[in-house]
Amino acid sequence: MPDTEPPRAPRLPRAALQIGGRFTEARDGATRDTLDPASGATVLTVPEAGAADVDAALSAARTAFDDGPWPRTPVQDRARLLERVADAIDAETEELAWLETLDTGKTLVESRADMDQIAQVFRYYAAEARTARGDVNPVPTDALSLTVHEPVGVVAMITPWNYPLLQASWKIAPALAAGCTFVIKPSELTPLTTLRIGEMLQEAGLPDGVANVVLGGGAAVGAPLTEDPRVDLISFTGGIVTGRRIARAAAENVARVALELGGKNPNLVLADADLDLASDQALNAVYYHAGQVCSAGSRLLVDRSVADALTERIVDRVGRIRIGFGWEEATELGPVISPEHLEKVQGYVALAQEEGATLVAGGGRPSDPRFAQGTFLEPTVLTGLPHDGRVAREEIFGPVLTIETFDGDAEGIRLASATRTGLAAGIFSRDAARAMRAARRLRFGTVWLNDFHPYFPEAPWGGFGESGIGRELGRTGLAEYQEEKHLYWNLDPEPVGWFGKRDDDA
C-alpha cells in the first residue's frame, strides 16, 4: 500500500492548558488524542480539561480584567501587540498551515490562505484600535456630553473545528483590541493551532491571565464556561442546537452573547447567467474545504431554462476533482473531519434519495486503498431535490451539492429565501440591475453577486434569523467587545434648590 504518512512533521504546540500565564496539565490528568482525519493517526495527545480547570481559567481572566493592566493599557500599546502577533503569524505561516492541515484535513493551499487572512485580521483590529473614536453629543446647556467605549469584560469564546485558527482570530483580535480578557475553548477535534496562538500571545508580551486556553468537549468544558456568572460576553461559533443552549445560559446571567450558527446557503443562477462562470463558482461554493464551511453554497437553485446545461458542466468537472491528502500539492478535496461526521453526511445523501432526488455524481467512499483509514467522501451531486424536503432545508456541511430548478426570478428568490438561517447567498446574472434587485430581496447577512465566498476583515460577517446574533469582523466586530458609556460634565454648575426649601424660600 502506498505510504500515507505526511512528508514532514510541523512544530507541535505544547500539549498543555494555558491558565493565568502558566502551561499546565488538566487537574484530573485526563487526556485526548488529536487525530489526523486523512489517516486516522494521532498527531498529539493533549490535556482534557474539567470543571476545575475552567474555574481556574475564569478566575485568572476575571482577576486580569478587574485588577490587571490590560484593560487600562493605552490603545496604541494594545495595537502594537496585535501587530507583533500578526508578524509572528507571517513568520510561522508554513508551520501553522501544516498544523491546520493535519488537524482538519484541509489542503495546504487552503491552510496557507487561512494564515494570510488571520494575519490580516490582527492587523485590521490593530488599526481599528488606533483609530476608534467616541462621540461628543450636542447638549442644550453649558455641559460636555461624551460617549466613550470600554471593554465588555471577560469573554468566553467557543470556536468550531472547520476553521480553528481563523475563527479564533475573529474573536481574539477584536477582544484584545477592546481591552478584554478571555477564556477560549477550541473544538476538541482541532485544538492544535489554538494552542499555538496562545503561546504566541504570551511570547508577544500579553500580560498573564489575559488569554487562557482550555480544551475539552461541550459538556465538560463548554457548559461550565458559558454558565458561569463571571463571564460578561459569550462568543460562540457552531451549531444551532448548542447555540440555543448557550443563549439560554447567557440569559440566566444576563450576559451578552454573540452567536454565529451557520446557514442553509442558496446559490441562485438566473436565466441570463454566464454558465461557465456559474458552474466554476458552484464548485468553489460547495467543495472548498470539503463543504465544511458555514457559508457553503450547497443548495444550487437554477432557472429551468439553463439547468441541464449547467448541470452537465458541473458533473463533468466534479468527475475530475482530485481527492487526496491535504499535504499533497495536487489535492483539491480532502477528508471530512471525523467518522461521525462522515456518517452524518452520508445519511443526508441517502435521505435525499429517499425524498426523490437522483444521485448523478459521487455519493460513496473513494476506492483508492490509500484513503481507507481516513474519512474521505467523493464529491457528490444530487438533482431533482424536492423544495420542501429536509435536505433542502437542513445544513449538510459536507461535499454534497444539491441542484433544484425554478421558473423565473420571482420563484427563485422565493425558494432561496425559504430558510430560517440566512447567513449567505450567491446570485449569478449578466444583468447588474437584475442581480441587484434579487440581492435586495434576499434576507441574508452576505449576498455575493457573480462570486462566492470572499470575505474581508473590513466587512461585517453574520446572518439573519436563526443564523445567529451579532456580527463578527468590521467595526461592528469590535463593538461586540465594547460597552458604551456616557460621561456628562456640567461646566457651569449651580445649585438646583429643588428639595428641602425653607418656608421663607417658597
N, C-alpha and C positions, 0 to 999 in steps of 0.2 A: 504494500500500500504506500502511495506517495507520502512524503513527510508533511505533516500538518502543523509542525512547530513553527512559530514565528522566527524569522532570521536573526532577531536581536531582542534583547530584554531592555526596556526603558528603566530609568532610575525610579525605583519604587518609593512612595512616601513612607514615613514612619507609621507602623501599624499601631496607632495609639489614639485615644481620645485626646482632645485638646480642651483643657478646662483651666481657666484662670491663669493662662500663660504656661501651664505645665502639660507635658505629654504623659499620659498615664494609661494603664490597663483599666478594664472595667472592674468595678469593685467586687463583683462576684466571680470574676475570672472567665466569664463567658466569651466565646469567640464565634466567628462565622467565616467561612471560606468565600472569597470573591472569585467568581468563575468567569472564564472567557466563553461567551456564548457560541463562538465559532468552533471551539474544540472541546468544551466541557472541562478544560484543565483549570486547576486552581492557580490564580495569579498571586493572591496574597491572602493570608489569614489575618483578620482584623478583630479588634475587641467588639463585643456586642454589649452595648450599654443597657442599664436598667434604670428603674425609677430613682435610685440613689445617685446615679451619675447625672441624670437630668437635673435633680435638685441641686447638686453641686455646681453644675454649669449655670443654672439660672441665678444661683446666689452670686457667682462670680460676675455675671453680666449685670445684675442689679447693683452690686457694690461698685463696679466700674462706672456705671452710669450715675449713680447717686453721689459718689464720693471721688471718683477718678477724674483725670484731666481731660479725657477725650471730648465730652460734650462741651467743654469750655475752651478747647483748643481753637485758635484762630482758623477761619476757613482757609486761609492761604496755606497753612501748615497741613490741614487735612487734605487739601488738593495736592500738595507736593507728595504726600504719602501715596495717594491713589496713582499718581504718575509714576512713582517708583515701582508700584505693583505692575502697572502696565509695561514698564520697561523690562521687568523680570519675566513677565509672560512672553514678551517678544524674544528674550534671550533663551527661554526654555520651550519655545514653540514645538520643536520636534519631540522632545521628551514628553511634554504634556499631550501632544497628539497621539503618541504611541500608547500612553496610559489610557486615553479615552477610547481608542480603538480596541484595546484588549478588554476594556471594561464593558463596552456597549456593543461591539461587533461592527460598528460603522466603518466605512472606508477611511483610510488615512487622508484622502483628499478632503472628505467632509470634516474630519477632525482638525486638520490644519486650518480650514476655513473658519471653524469654530474659534480656534485660538486667536486668529486675527481679529474676529469680531469681539471677543472677550476683552482684548486689549483696548479696542476702540471704546467699549462701554466704560471702562475705568477712566480713560482719558476724557470722555464726554462728561462724566459726572465730576471730574476734577474741574473742568471748565465751568460747569453749572454752579459748583460750589463757589467759585471765584466771582461769578457774575450775578449771582442771585441777589435780588433787591427786595426790600419791603416797600410799603406804601406810606405816603403822607396823606392822611384823609382830610378833606376840607371840613372845617367846623365853623359855626357862626359866631364864636366868641374868641377872646384872646387866649387861645389854648393851642397845644400841639397834640395832634392825634396821630399815632403811628401804628401800623400793622407790621409786626416782626414775626419771623419764623424760628421756631425752636425744635430740637429733635423730639420725636414722639416718645422715645424711651427705650425699653428693652424689647427687642423683636425676636419672635420665634419664627424661624424660616424652615420650611419643608420643601425639598426640591425633588423632581422626578428623575427617572432613570434614562430618559431618552436624550436629554441634553444636560448632563450633570453639571459641568462647569459653566456652561453658557447660562443656564437658568440660575445658578448660584450667583453669577456676576450681576445679573439683572436685579438681584436683591441686595447683595453685599455692597456694591459700589454706591448706589444712592443712600443706603443706610449709613455708611461711613461718611459720605459727603454731608449728610444731615447732622452727624454727631451722635448717632445711636450706637448702642451696644447690641450684641445678638448672640443667639444660640442657633446653630444651623444643623439640621438633620438631613443628610442626603438619603436617597433611596438606599436601602440595604443591599440592592443588587449592584450598585455602581458608586462606591464611595471614594475611589482612588484619587481622582483629581480634586475633589473637595478636601480630602486630607492634605493634599499638596498645597492648595491655596491657603489653607490655614497656616501651614509652615511659612509660606511666602509672606503673609501678612505680618507674622511675627518678625521675620527677617527684615522687613521693610521698616520696622520700628513702631508698630502698633502697640499701645500700652497693654499690659496683661489684663485679661478679663474682658476686653472689648469684643474679641472674636473667640467663640467657643464652638467646638465641633463634637457632636455626639453621633454615634452610629447605632442602628438597630431598626427593628420593624415598627409598624404603626402602633400596635397595641402596647408594646413595652416602652417605647420612647416617644412616639408621636402623641399619644394620648396625654401622658403626664406633662409633656411640653406645652401643649395647646390649652390644657385645662387649668394651668397654674395662674393665680391672680397676680403674680409678679410680672406677667407679660402684658405689655401695652399694645402691641400690634402682632397679629399673626399673618404672615405672608406665605401662602400655600399655592403650589402648582401641582395639579394631579387630577384624579378622577372626581366625578360629581358626587358619588356616594360619600367619599371621605370629606369632600368639601362641605357637604351639608352638615356632617358631624362636627366639623371644625367651626362652622358658623354658629351652631348651637352652643358649643363650648365658649366661643367668644361672647355670645350674647349673655351667657350666665355671668361673666365677669365684666361685662360692658367694655370689652376690649375692641379695638379697631381690627378690621380684617380686610385682607386683600386676597382675592381668590382668582386663579386662572384655571378653569376646569375643562378646557378642550372644546371641541366643536364637531359638528357634522357639516363639513365644508363643501358646498357645491361649486362646481366649475362649469360655468354656463357658456355654451358655444352657440352663438346666434347664426342665422342662416347665411349671413354675408361674411363670416369669419374666414381668415386665411387658414386653411385646413392644415397646411404643413406646419405653421406656427402653433396652431391649437393642439395638434397631435403631439408635437415635441414637448410643449409645456404641460400637457396632460400627463405625460410620463414623469416629468420632473415633479409635478404636483403630488403624485401618489407613491412613487418608488424611491424618492430621496429618503435616505436612512431607513430603507425597507418599510416605508409608510408609517413609521413610528414618530410622527410629527403631529403636534396638536392642531396644526393648521393644514394637514394633508388634504388635498383635493380628491378624496376617494370617491366622491359622487359626481360623475360626469353627466351633465344634462345637455343633450344635443338636439338641435332642431331636426325634426324628422327628415327634412329635405336633404340634409347632408350627413345623416347618421351613418349610413352604410359606408360612404367614402371615408369618413373619419375613423370608423371602427376598423376598416381594412388597414389603414395606415398604422393605427395603434397596435393591432395584433401582429402585424409584420415586424414592428420594432421590438415588441415585447419578446418575441421569439429569439431575438438576438442579444438580449440583455445578458451580460456576463456575471454569473453568480460566483462568489469566491470569498476568500479570507480578506479581511479588511486591509491587511498589510501588503497584499499583492497589488501592484500598481494598476493592473488591468481590471481589477474587480469593480463592478458597477453596483452590485447588490449583495449586501452581507446578510447575516442571520437576523432573526428576531431575538429578543432579549433573553428568553428562558423557555424551557419545555412547557411550563404552564401557559405562557403567553402564546406559544405556537399552537397549543391545543385550542385556546380560545379563538384564535384567528381562523384555524381550520374549521372550527364549529360554525363561524359565520359563513364560510364558503359553502358548507353543507346546508345550512339554513336557507341561504339564498336560493339554492337549487330546489329545496323543498317548497319555497314560496313561488316557484315558477321560473326562475332565472335560468339561463343557459350558460354553461361553462365553455368559453371559447379559447381560453389560454391558461396554462398553468394549473394551479389548484392542489398540487401534490408536493412531496419532498423530492429534491433533485436526486437523480440516480447515481451520480458520481460517488464512489465509496469514500472519497476524501471528506465528504460532508456528513458522514453517518453519525458522528458523535456530536455534531453541532445542531443548532436549531434553525436550519435553513428551510425556506419555503419558496417555491417557484413564484415568480411574478405572475399574478392571476388577473384575468379579465372575465367579467360576468355581464351578459346582456339580457335584455328583457325583464329587468327587475321591476316588480310592481311598486308603484309610487307609495303605497300605503303599508308596505311590509316592514318588518323590524329592521332588516338590513339597510333599507333606505333611510331609516331614522336614527340608528344607533352607530356610534363611533366604532370602527373596526380596528384601527391602529395597527395595520399590517400592510403588506404589499399586495393589496386587493383593490382593483378598480371596478366599480360598477357603472354601467352605461344605461341611462334611461333616455327616452325620447320625449319631445314635446312638440306642439303645433303652435308656432307663433310666439313672439316675445312675451306677451302677457301671461301665457300659461307657463313658460319657462321661469319667469320671475316668481310666479305664484308657487311653483314647485320648489324652487331654490329657497324660498322664504319659509317653507314648511318645516321649520326646525325651531326648537327652543334654545339651542346652543349656537348662537350666531357669532362665531369667532372670526371666520374669514371666508371670502368667496372670490371667485375669479369670473371675468367676463371677457369673451373674445368676439370682436367685431371690427370690421374695417371702418365703420362709421363712428367717428368720435362722439357726435351728439347722441346717437342711438345708444352707444355704450354708456355714456354718462347718465342718460335718462334711466337706464336699467340700474346703474350703480346707486343712484339716489333713492331708488325704491327698495333696495336691499338693506335689511337691518342686521348688519354685521360690523364688527369692530374694524376690520380691514377689508377693503374691496380692491383687488388688483384688476387693472384693465390691460389686456393683451400681455399678461405676465402672470407668474405665480410664485409666491414665497419670499420675495425680497423684503427685508426689514432694515431699519436703521436705528441707531440709538436715539436720534433726534425725534423720531416719530413715536407716538404712544402705541402700546400693544395691549389688547384686551378685547372682550367680547360683549355682546348684548345677551339679555335674558339669562338663562341658566349657564351660560358660558363663563360667568364669573362676576366679580365685584371689583371695581377699581381698574387701574391701568398701570402697567409697567413701562419703562423707558420714557424718553422725552421729559419735559419739565414736570408733567403730571406724575411721572415715576418718582421724582424727587419729593414732590408734595406728599406722596403716600407716607413718607417717613418724617414728616414735619407736622407740628402743631402751629396754628396761627394764634398770636397773642396781640391784644390791643393794649397799647400804652397811651394813657391820657395825662397830659401835663398842663395844669392851669397856670398860665403865665402872668395872670393878674388876679391873684386870689383875694377875695373879700368875704367877710362873714356872711352867712346866709340869714341868720337871725330868725329862723322859722319856728324853732321849738323853744319852749320854756320862756316865753316872753313875760316880762314883769307887767303888772297891771297898768302902770303908767305908760307902757310902750304900746298898749292896744290902740 
